[in-house]
Amino acid sequence: MKILVIQDYLRSGGTERQSVLLANAFAAAGHASTLLTFRPGGALAPTVAPAVHRHALQAFDTRLDWLAPGLMRAVGQLAPDVVLCMGRMANCQAGTIQGNFTGTAVIATMRTGKPLPGPFRRSLSAVRHIIANSQEARANLATQYAVPLEKISVIYNSLVFPPESALTRATAVRTGHGAGPATVVLLCVAMFRPEKNQRELIELAAALPATAPDWQLWLAGDGPARGGCERLAAGLKLGERVKFLGFQPDPSELYRAADVAVHASRSESLSNFLIEAQAYGLPAVVYDAQGIGECFLPGQTGWSVPQGDRAGFVARLQPLLADASFRQACGGQARTFARRQFEPAQQTRAYLDLFAQLVQSRPSP
């Protein structure tokens, strides 16, 4: 098959990582795979495999995520069997692509908990099929946007950084950030955007009781909200405990060094960070959001509390801070669950099987 994956820009977000992973996997499976972006470059551009054809619509980076000059012409020249639209801007174009290329299977994706803009909503009715990355996202499409359930498939995100079968603790990484053997490292890997809500994690850390075991909060990622978070941590006198680690091309060593995953995001569909953390054996304490409960085994490998319930968050965190054997027991279950549920080859097969069905049943152009 000729498969076209569309993404506006290869920034360092979870959807963008999935776009690259899928384009690479389709090429590795022997399909003609093209990754088309509106903007050139991006933090993840070096991770695109040589076997994937890269095409950028903007001759130079205008920094406009929505600008897609010559998109229809490019799709016509590539003549794909399948177009997979990833991210909000690409999905806003999905309906127009389907209208111009009726013989092509154009697939929209639901990977966000944010309200959808008008063009995205119109695409939902126009495209051949929709892939949601969680059962909650599928249900939301049906109830909030009146999409027939039979038009929606659920395919979970893949582990971008699957761990090796045997995990060793990244002691050098811990030492490098000033964490001792008894320090409990709380980790969040996410872009610094307002909806990811790292500010809340800093406030929650400041609310931990003085009797809590030694801890550090590691925040990996970059983005527009980072500066404000750094100022907040400094103002709360948490400079030695809260570490800002920047964008990590491969955060595997951080997962191996940390003890507990924490997440306060207000908008999700399925969290790449949480499924990766589970695969590396990190139990999780999180605020509830769309699809969050599908990232772990609730009450066994992860605990969610209502948005803004700081007392509940701290209460759920305390046993994991205090009891290393409890953390390890939860972590063992987490590894088993995540490696079974989010295994990359399994998810790639699900995409390719769906593509084959849609291509075989496509109407005449």
N, C-alpha and C positions, 0 to 999 in steps of 0.2 A: 504494500500500500504506500501511497504518497501521503504523508502526514505533515500538516502545517500546524505548529504551535505558535500562538500569538500572545505576546506580553508587551506592555507599553515600555518597560525599562527594566534592566537587570540590576535593580537596587538590591540591598542585602536582606530583603524580607523573606518570610516563609513561603508565600505564593511563588515568588521568583525562584527560590531554590527548587520548589517542586516543578516549575516550568523547565528548568535546566535538567533536572533529574530525568523527567519524562522524555524530553527530546533526546537526551543521551541514550536512554534505555530503548527507545524506539529504533534508533540507529543501530544499536548493538544487536537488536533482534532481527536485523536485515531489512528494515524498511527505509525508504527514502524520507529522511526526517529533516525538516526545515524549522528553525527557530527565528521568527520574524518579530522584531521590536520596533516601536515607533522611534525611540531615541537610541542613538548609538552608545556603545560603551557600557559602563556600570560596574559596580564592585564584583558582580558574579560573572562578567563576560569571560574572564580567563578560565572558568570552570566548564565552559561548553566544549564538548568533545570534538576533535578534528573531523570525525565522521558526520557531524551535524552541519548542514548548510546554514550559515548565518546571513540574515538580511536585515538591514536597518533602513527605515523609510526616510528619516531626517538625514540630510547630507552632513550636517554638523549638529551638535547638541543644543537645541533651543531651550532646553529645560522645561518644555511644555509637554506634560505627560499625555495630553489629549490630542496633540497634533499628529495626524497620520497621513501625510501627503502621499498620494498615489497608492493608497491601500488596495482599492479594488483592481487597479491595473496590476499590482504585484500578485494578488491572488489569482487573477486570470492567467498571468504568465507562468505561475508555479503549477496551476491546474491540479490541486491536491484532491485526493479522494475524501479526506477528512480534514476539517479545520477545528482545532481545539482552542477555545478562547479562555485565557487565564487572566485573572485580575479584572478590576472594575472597568478600566478604560477599554480593554479588549472586548469585554462583554457588552459594552455599550455599542460596539460596532458589529456584534454578532448577527443581529437581525438584518442589518443592511447587507452583510455578506451573504446570508442565506437567501435574501430576496434577489440578489444579483446572480447567484450561482445555485439554482434550484436543484441541480443534480448532485451537488456536493453535500455531504453530511456535516453540517455545522453544529458544533456542540458548545453550549454555554456551560459555565461552571458556577457553582455557589460555594464560595469559600470565605464568606464574611458575615459578620453579625450586624454590620452597619445598614441603615436604610438604603435602599437601592435608588439611584437616579432614574429619571424617566426613560432614557434610551435603554438602560439595562432592563427595566421592567418590560419594555416593548420587545426586546430581544427574546425574553422568556417565552412569549407566545409564538414567535416567528421561527425559532431554530428547530432542528429535528429532534434534539435531545438535550438533556441537562444532566450534568454530573454534580452531585452534592458530596461534600467530603465528610458528612456526618448524618446520622439519622435525624437529629434535631434540625439540621439545615433543610433536609428533605421535607420534614413536617412543616417547617416554617414556609417553604415555598408553596405548599398546598394550602395552608390556612391563610397566610397573609397576602399571597400573590395569585391565588386561585389557579395554580398550575396542576394539571392532572397528575396523580401519583405515578401512573404508568409511564409518564414521560420523563421520570426522574430516576436515575440510578445512584446508588451510594457506593463510592469507592474511597476508602480512607487514604489519607496521606501516606507516603512511604517514608521510611527512615532514610534520611539523607546521609547520615553518618552511622551506619550500623556498626555496633561494636564487635570486636573479635570475641571468639567463644570464651576465652579466658581473659578476665579483666584484672589488671593490677592497678593499685592506687598510684596516682600521679603525685608522689610525695614531693618531688622537686618543684612542681607548680605551686603546691601549697606553701612550701617554705619560701618560695620567691615572693609570695604575697603576704608573708608574715603570719601564716596560719600554723600553729603548733599541732602536735599529734592529737591533743584533746579538743582543738577548736572545731566547732561545728560550722561548716561552710554552707550557707544558704545561697542558692544560685538562681538567677534569672537570665535567660538569653533571649533578647527581643530588641527590635528597633525601638529607639526612643521617640515614640509618637505619643500624643496626649492619651489616646485610647488604650495604650499599653500600660499606662498608669504606674510607672516605676516610682513616682512620687509617693504613692500609697505604701509601697513596700518599704520605703525609707521611713515613713511615719510609723509603720508597724514595727520596724526594727527598733525605733526609738522608744516604743511602748513596751518592749520586752522587760520583764522585771529584773531588778538588779541581781536577784538570786539565780537567774538563768545561767547555764554553763557558758563558757567562752564561745563567742560566735563571731562570724564575719558575714557580710552580705556582699556577694559579687554580682555586679550588673554588667553583662557583656552586651555590646551593641553600640550603635551610633544613631544620630538623628536629631531633629530640631529640638526635642525636649530635653536633651542631655544637659545642656548648660544650666537650666533651671533646677534640675535634680542635683547637680553638683553643688549649687549654691545652697539648696535645702539641706543637704547632708552636712555641709560646713556650718551652717547656722545652727544645726542641732548638735554640733560638736561630735559628729560621728566620723570624722575624717579618717581615723585609723581603722575603723570597723567596716566602712562601706567602700568598696573598691570599684572604680569605673574602668573596665578592661577594654573598651573600644570594640570595633567590629572584628569578629573572629572568622576568617575564611573557613576554618575547621575548628569548632569548639570541643572536639572530642576530649582533649586533655582537661578541659574545665569540667566536663561531666565526670571524668575519672577522678578528679581531685575533690569534687564537692560531696556533700552529704544529703542535702534536702533540696528539692525544687520548690520554688515559691513563685506565684504568678498572681497579679491583681488586675489583669486586663479586663476592660469593660466590653470589648467587642472581639468575638472569636467565632469560628465555625468548627475548627478542630485545630488545636495548638501543636504546631511542629515542635516547639520547644518541649512541651510536656511529654510527647510520645518519645522523643529522643532521650529525655531525662529518665523516663521509665526503662528504656532499653539498657541504660547504663546503671540501673539499679537504684535510682533516686526516688524515694517516696515523695509525695507532693502535697502541699497545702496551698489552696487556691481560692480566689473568689469565683463564684459561679457565673458562667456565661454560656452562650449557645455552644453545644457540642463538647463542653469541658468534661462532663461526666463520662464521655466515651473515650477519653484519653488515658484512663486508668481504671482500676477496679475499685469502685467507690467503697470506702470503709475498710479496704484491705491494703491497697497500694497508694491511695490518694484520698484526700478529704477536701470537699468544697464547702464554702460558707457563703451566705448571701452577701451581695455587694455592700460594702461599707460596714460590715459587722466586724469591727476591729477586735472586740473582745472575743468573739467566736474564733477568729483567725488565730489569735495568740494562744487561745486555749487548745486548739487543734495542733498547734506547732509545739507546745511545751513537751508532750511525751516524746516526740522525735528529737528534740534537743537534749532531753535528759537521759535517754536510754539507747545506747549504741546497739545492743542486741535486738531491740525492737526495730530500729532503723534497718538493720541488716536482714531481719526476717521479712519485712515489708519489701525491701529492695530485691530479694530473691524472687518473690512473686511478681514484682514489677518487670524484671528482666524477662521472665517466661512469658508473661502476657504480651508485652510490647513486641517481642521478636516473633511471636505467632501472629498477632493482629496486623502489624504494619510492615511486614517483610517486603522488601522492594520488588523482588521477582513476582511475588503473588499479586501485588497491586498492578504491575505492568501488564501481566497476563489479563487481568480484569479489563483494563483499558483496551487492549488489543482485541480481546474477544468481543467487546461491545462495538468497537469500530468495524470489525468484520461483519457483524450482524447488520449494522446500519448501512454499510456499503452494499451488502447483498440485497437489502430491501429498499434501496433508494429509488425514488420515482424517476422517470425519464425526464431529462432536462427539457 
